[in-house]
Amino acid sequence: MTISMSFILLIVLLSFNIRTQVAELTTLFAFGDSLTDPGNNNNLLSLAKANYEPYGVDFQEGPSGRFCNGGTFIDYLGELLGIPLLLPYTSTLAHGKNIIKGVNYASAAGGILDETGQFLGQRFSLSEQVKNFKNTLDQLRGQMKDEDFKHYLDGAIVIMILGSNDYVNNYLLPTLYSSSRSFAPRQFARLLITRYEKQISVLHDLGLRKFFLAGIGPLGCIPNQIASEVSSSKKCVASTNQAVKFFNQRLISLVDELNTKYNESSIFAYGNTYTAFSDILRDAKVYGFRVTDTGCCGVGRNRGQLTCLPLSVPCSNRDEFVFWDAFHPTGAVNKLLARRAFFGSTVYCYPVNVQQMALTSKM
């Protein structure tokens, strides 16, 4: 009887401790591109939109503007954190108390560089997303006392998933951009990280303290790249993958530098998207996937030459496809990647994962 009561007491104490620690998480803010855009481009003059069928065919809100059949990485990560679906910054509901649980600023075609994706029309680059965040802060500041506001920002987690567009909608388009002629791959990666760090520093100066910075996945393996003239063998484009590796290497170094610079006051973590995604491609059957090089919805070779057009008929076995369209993963993959970010070892999340970050108190 004594052992039983002691065991029950231990469980109660542990449960109390867990609830106390989880309370450190106050909100979630997301910055990114079409991989995590929840519909911010819907009302922009842009070709980069996904607010039409069959996008959202498996999502509870239907074609919301997400470039996926289901949820995005941010949607599934928020679910693991106990955060409701983040409102798009441009939503008519994104005001007042509705924004306390967080806002998603991600914009399709947007990049670290302001000029990235400009041929597709209006979009929010990273610098514009940061400006939009400042507008949100002005609203939030008016809803809290100064001490509560500081605690709120201390407990917020920032998810940043950028860089892919700076390659697929800039560097890898030599007929539209001169960047590949002006910069060798290592130099271009250095330029991106320099600009990235500037915007991260702005967000830190505004009071944010917890940053999860996701690296770029194996872009050379997306259907659009495999369908390109560069890939005549229908295999991943090695030169593209090598280019993004340079970016990822510099991003890891940046995480180390920022953690050293801000020491105990803040925490920065790197999300190893490249390895997590490569694992899925290499051992697809283990994860339940059958098709790894072709989009579920799209036009042309590997369904990757044109993205999913309005009223297209997608594949029926969507959970067996790694890619939804020419550029984006399916919801099934997004869910796996979110779990890697939340529970992952230091192979996937360095130096901590999102769960550990949420439980960390920063002063």
C-alpha positions as CSV (number, residue, x, y, z in Angstrom):
1,M,0.0,0.0,0.0
2,T,2.9,2.4,0.9
3,I,4.6,1.6,-2.4
4,S,1.4,2.2,-4.3
5,M,0.8,5.6,-2.7
6,S,4.4,6.6,-3.2
7,F,4.2,5.8,-6.9
8,I,1.0,7.8,-7.2
9,L,2.6,10.7,-5.4
10,L,5.6,10.5,-7.8
11,I,3.3,10.6,-10.8
12,V,1.4,13.6,-9.5
13,L,4.7,15.5,-8.8
14,L,6.0,14.6,-12.3
15,S,2.8,15.7,-13.9
16,F,2.9,19.0,-12.0
17,N,6.5,19.6,-13.1
18,I,5.7,18.9,-16.7
19,R,2.8,21.3,-16.7
20,T,4.9,23.9,-15.1
21,Q,7.7,23.5,-17.7
22,V,5.3,23.5,-20.7
23,A,3.9,26.8,-19.4
24,E,7.2,28.4,-20.5
25,L,5.9,28.3,-24.0
26,T,3.7,31.4,-24.6
27,T,3.3,31.6,-28.4
28,L,4.6,30.7,-31.8
29,F,5.7,33.0,-34.7
30,A,6.5,31.6,-38.1
31,F,8.5,33.2,-40.9
32,G,9.0,31.4,-44.3
33,D,8.0,30.7,-47.8
34,S,5.5,28.5,-49.6
35,L,6.6,25.5,-47.5
36,T,4.8,27.1,-44.6
37,D,2.6,29.8,-46.2
38,P,-1.0,29.4,-44.7
39,G,-2.6,31.8,-47.2
40,N,-0.8,35.1,-46.9
41,N,-0.6,35.4,-50.7
42,N,-4.3,34.8,-51.3
43,N,-5.2,38.5,-51.8
44,L,-1.9,39.6,-53.4
45,L,-1.3,40.2,-57.1
46,S,0.8,37.1,-57.4
47,L,1.2,33.9,-59.4
48,A,2.3,32.2,-56.2
49,K,-1.0,31.2,-54.8
50,A,-2.6,27.9,-53.7
51,N,-6.1,28.9,-52.7
52,Y,-7.8,26.6,-55.2
53,E,-8.6,23.0,-55.6
54,P,-7.0,20.4,-55.4
55,Y,-4.7,22.1,-52.9
56,G,-6.1,21.4,-49.4
57,V,-7.9,18.3,-50.6
58,D,-7.0,16.6,-47.3
59,F,-7.0,19.7,-45.1
60,Q,-9.9,20.6,-42.8
61,E,-10.1,24.1,-44.2
62,G,-9.9,23.1,-47.8
63,P,-7.9,25.2,-50.2
64,S,-6.7,27.8,-47.7
65,G,-3.6,28.9,-49.5
66,R,-1.3,26.1,-48.2
67,F,0.9,24.6,-50.9
68,C,0.0,21.1,-49.9
69,N,-2.8,18.5,-49.9
70,G,-2.8,18.6,-46.1
71,G,-1.2,20.5,-43.3
72,T,2.2,22.3,-43.4
73,F,5.2,21.7,-41.1
74,I,4.0,24.6,-39.0
75,D,0.5,23.2,-38.6
76,Y,1.8,19.8,-37.3
77,L,4.5,21.4,-35.1
78,G,1.9,23.7,-33.6
79,E,-0.3,20.6,-32.9
80,L,2.6,19.0,-31.0
81,L,3.1,22.2,-29.0
82,G,-0.5,22.5,-28.2
83,I,-0.9,25.7,-30.3
84,P,-4.0,26.2,-32.5
85,L,-3.5,26.7,-36.2
86,L,-1.7,30.0,-36.6
87,L,-3.5,32.8,-38.3
88,P,-2.0,34.2,-41.5
89,Y,-0.8,37.7,-41.0
90,T,-3.1,38.9,-43.8
91,S,-6.2,37.3,-42.3
92,T,-9.0,39.6,-41.4
93,L,-9.1,37.8,-38.1
94,A,-5.5,38.5,-37.2
95,H,-6.1,41.2,-34.7
96,G,-6.9,41.7,-31.0
97,K,-6.8,38.6,-28.8
98,N,-6.8,36.3,-31.8
99,I,-3.1,37.0,-32.3
100,I,-1.9,36.2,-28.8
101,K,-1.3,32.5,-29.6
102,G,0.8,33.4,-32.6
103,V,0.9,34.5,-36.2
104,N,2.3,33.0,-39.4
105,Y,4.1,35.5,-41.7
106,A,5.3,33.0,-44.4
107,S,4.8,34.0,-48.0
108,A,5.1,31.9,-51.1
109,A,7.9,33.1,-53.5
110,G,9.4,35.1,-50.6
111,G,13.1,34.7,-49.8
112,I,15.9,36.0,-47.7
113,L,16.9,38.3,-50.6
114,D,14.3,41.0,-51.4
115,E,14.5,40.4,-55.2
116,T,13.9,36.6,-54.9
117,G,10.7,35.6,-56.6
118,Q,9.9,39.0,-58.0
119,F,8.9,37.6,-61.4
120,L,6.0,35.9,-59.7
121,G,4.5,39.1,-58.5
122,Q,3.7,40.4,-55.0
123,R,5.0,38.5,-52.0
124,F,6.5,39.2,-48.6
125,S,10.3,38.8,-48.5
126,L,11.9,38.1,-45.1
127,S,12.6,41.8,-44.5
128,E,8.9,42.6,-45.2
129,Q,7.8,39.7,-42.9
130,V,9.9,41.2,-40.1
131,K,8.1,44.6,-40.7
132,N,4.8,42.8,-40.5
133,F,5.9,41.3,-37.2
134,K,6.6,44.8,-35.9
135,N,3.0,45.7,-36.7
136,T,1.8,42.6,-34.7
137,L,4.0,43.6,-31.8
138,D,2.4,47.1,-31.7
139,Q,-1.0,45.4,-31.3
140,L,0.2,42.9,-28.7
141,R,2.0,45.6,-26.6
142,G,-1.3,47.4,-26.1
143,Q,-2.9,44.2,-24.6
144,M,-0.3,43.6,-21.9
145,K,1.5,45.2,-19.1
146,D,5.3,45.7,-19.7
147,E,6.3,42.9,-17.4
148,D,3.8,40.5,-19.0
149,F,4.8,41.5,-22.5
150,K,8.5,40.7,-21.8
151,H,7.6,37.3,-20.3
152,Y,5.4,36.7,-23.4
153,L,8.2,37.3,-25.8
154,D,10.7,35.4,-23.6
155,G,8.5,32.3,-23.9
156,A,7.8,32.7,-27.6
157,I,9.3,30.3,-30.2
158,V,10.3,31.6,-33.6
159,I,10.3,29.1,-36.5
160,M,12.2,30.3,-39.6
161,I,12.2,28.2,-42.8
162,L,13.7,30.2,-45.6
163,G,16.3,29.9,-48.3
164,S,14.8,27.5,-50.7
165,N,13.3,30.2,-52.9
166,D,16.6,32.0,-53.0
167,Y,17.8,29.0,-55.0
168,V,14.7,27.8,-57.0
169,N,13.4,31.3,-57.7
170,N,16.7,33.1,-58.0
171,Y,20.1,31.4,-58.2
172,L,18.9,28.5,-60.3
173,L,17.2,30.7,-62.9
174,P,20.1,32.2,-64.8
175,T,17.9,33.6,-67.6
176,L,16.1,35.8,-65.0
177,Y,18.7,36.5,-62.4
178,S,22.5,37.2,-62.6
179,S,23.2,35.8,-59.1
180,S,24.7,32.5,-60.4
181,R,27.0,34.5,-62.7
182,S,28.0,36.9,-59.9
183,F,28.5,34.5,-57.1
184,A,30.0,31.0,-56.9
185,P,27.8,28.7,-54.7
186,R,29.9,29.2,-51.6
187,Q,29.8,33.0,-52.1
188,F,26.1,33.0,-52.6
189,A,25.5,31.0,-49.4
190,R,27.7,33.5,-47.6
191,L,25.5,36.4,-49.0
192,L,22.3,34.7,-47.9
193,I,23.5,34.0,-44.3
194,T,24.8,37.6,-44.0
195,R,21.3,38.9,-44.9
196,Y,19.6,36.3,-42.8
197,E,21.6,37.1,-39.7
198,K,20.7,40.8,-40.1
199,Q,16.9,40.0,-40.0
200,I,17.4,37.5,-37.1
201,S,19.2,40.2,-35.2
202,V,16.3,42.6,-35.7
203,L,13.9,40.1,-34.3
204,H,16.1,39.4,-31.4
205,D,16.4,43.2,-30.7
206,L,12.6,43.3,-30.6
207,G,12.6,40.9,-27.7
208,L,12.4,37.4,-29.2
209,R,14.7,34.8,-27.5
210,K,14.0,31.3,-28.9
211,F,14.8,30.6,-32.6
212,F,14.5,27.4,-34.5
213,L,16.3,27.9,-37.9
214,A,15.5,25.1,-40.4
215,G,18.1,24.3,-43.0
216,I,17.2,23.7,-46.7
217,G,16.3,20.2,-47.8
218,P,17.8,18.3,-50.8
219,L,16.4,20.7,-53.4
220,G,18.1,18.7,-56.1
221,C,15.6,15.9,-55.5
222,I,12.3,17.8,-55.9
223,P,10.3,16.9,-59.0
224,N,11.0,20.3,-60.6
225,Q,14.7,19.7,-60.5
226,I,14.5,16.1,-61.6
227,A,12.3,17.2,-64.5
228,S,14.7,19.9,-65.6
229,E,17.2,19.7,-68.4
230,V,20.0,19.5,-65.8
231,S,18.8,16.1,-64.8
232,S,18.9,13.9,-67.8
233,S,19.0,10.7,-65.8
234,K,15.9,11.4,-63.7
235,K,18.1,11.4,-60.6
236,C,18.7,14.1,-58.0
237,V,20.7,17.1,-59.3
238,A,23.9,16.8,-57.4
239,S,25.1,20.4,-58.1
240,T,21.9,21.8,-56.6
241,N,22.2,19.7,-53.5
242,Q,25.8,20.7,-53.1
243,A,24.8,24.4,-53.4
244,V,22.3,24.1,-50.5
245,K,24.8,22.2,-48.4
246,F,27.0,25.3,-48.4
247,F,24.0,27.3,-47.1
248,N,23.3,24.7,-44.4
249,Q,26.9,24.6,-43.3
250,R,27.0,28.3,-42.8
251,L,23.7,28.2,-41.0
252,I,25.0,25.7,-38.5
253,S,28.0,28.1,-37.9
254,L,25.6,31.0,-37.5
255,V,23.7,29.1,-34.8
256,D,27.0,28.5,-32.9
257,E,28.0,32.1,-33.2
258,L,24.6,33.4,-32.0
259,N,24.5,31.0,-29.0
260,T,28.0,32.2,-28.1
261,K,27.1,35.8,-28.6
262,Y,23.9,35.8,-26.5
263,N,25.1,33.0,-24.1
264,E,22.4,32.3,-21.5
265,S,19.9,35.0,-22.5
266,S,18.7,33.3,-25.7
267,I,18.8,30.0,-27.6
268,F,19.2,29.3,-31.3
269,A,18.8,25.8,-32.8
270,Y,19.4,24.4,-36.3
271,G,16.9,22.1,-37.9
272,N,18.6,19.5,-40.1
273,T,16.0,19.3,-42.8
274,Y,18.5,18.0,-45.3
275,T,19.2,14.8,-43.4
276,A,15.6,14.3,-42.2
277,F,14.3,14.6,-45.8
278,S,17.2,12.4,-47.2
279,D,16.3,9.7,-44.7
280,I,12.8,9.6,-46.1
281,L,14.0,9.5,-49.7
282,R,16.5,6.8,-49.0
283,D,14.2,4.5,-46.9
284,A,10.9,5.5,-48.4
285,K,9.2,2.1,-47.9
286,V,10.1,2.1,-44.2
287,Y,8.2,5.4,-43.9
288,G,5.3,4.1,-45.9
289,F,6.1,5.9,-49.2
290,R,6.2,4.4,-52.7
291,V,6.8,7.3,-55.0
292,T,9.8,9.6,-54.3
293,D,10.6,11.4,-57.6
294,T,7.2,12.5,-59.0
295,G,4.6,14.9,-57.8
296,C,1.1,13.7,-56.8
297,C,-0.3,16.7,-58.8
298,G,1.5,18.5,-61.6
299,V,2.2,18.7,-65.3
300,G,4.9,17.3,-67.5
301,R,7.9,15.1,-66.8
302,N,7.7,13.7,-63.2
303,R,4.7,16.0,-62.8
304,G,7.3,18.6,-62.0
305,Q,7.5,20.9,-65.0
306,L,4.4,22.8,-64.0
307,T,2.9,22.9,-60.6
308,C,-0.6,21.7,-59.7
309,L,-3.1,23.7,-61.8
310,P,-6.7,24.6,-60.8
311,L,-9.1,21.6,-60.8
312,S,-6.3,19.2,-61.7
313,V,-7.0,15.6,-60.6
314,P,-4.3,14.5,-58.1
315,C,-3.2,11.0,-57.3
316,S,-5.6,9.1,-55.1
317,N,-2.8,7.4,-52.9
318,R,-1.4,10.7,-51.6
319,D,0.1,9.3,-48.4
320,E,2.3,7.1,-50.6
321,F,3.9,10.1,-52.3
322,V,6.8,12.1,-50.9
323,F,5.9,15.1,-53.1
324,W,2.6,16.8,-53.5
325,D,3.5,19.0,-56.5
326,A,6.6,20.1,-58.3
327,F,8.1,21.8,-55.3
328,H,6.4,20.8,-52.0
329,P,6.1,17.7,-49.9
330,T,2.8,16.0,-49.0
331,G,1.1,16.4,-45.7
332,A,2.4,13.0,-44.7
333,V,6.0,14.1,-45.1
334,N,5.3,17.4,-43.3
335,K,4.0,15.5,-40.3
336,L,7.2,13.4,-40.2
337,L,9.4,16.4,-40.4
338,A,7.5,18.2,-37.7
339,R,8.0,15.2,-35.4
340,R,11.7,15.2,-36.2
341,A,11.9,18.8,-35.2
342,F,10.0,18.3,-32.0
343,F,11.5,15.0,-30.8
344,G,14.7,14.7,-32.8
345,S,18.2,13.9,-31.6
346,T,21.1,16.3,-32.1
347,V,21.5,14.6,-35.6
348,Y,18.3,16.4,-36.6
349,C,18.1,19.4,-34.1
350,Y,21.2,21.1,-32.9
351,P,21.9,21.8,-30.0
352,V,18.3,21.2,-28.9
353,N,15.0,20.2,-30.4
354,V,11.7,22.2,-30.3
355,Q,10.3,20.3,-27.4
356,Q,13.5,21.0,-25.3
357,M,13.4,24.6,-26.5
358,A,9.8,25.0,-25.3
359,L,10.7,23.7,-21.9
360,T,13.7,26.1,-21.5
361,S,13.3,29.2,-19.5
362,K,15.3,32.2,-20.8
363,M,15.7,35.4,-18.8
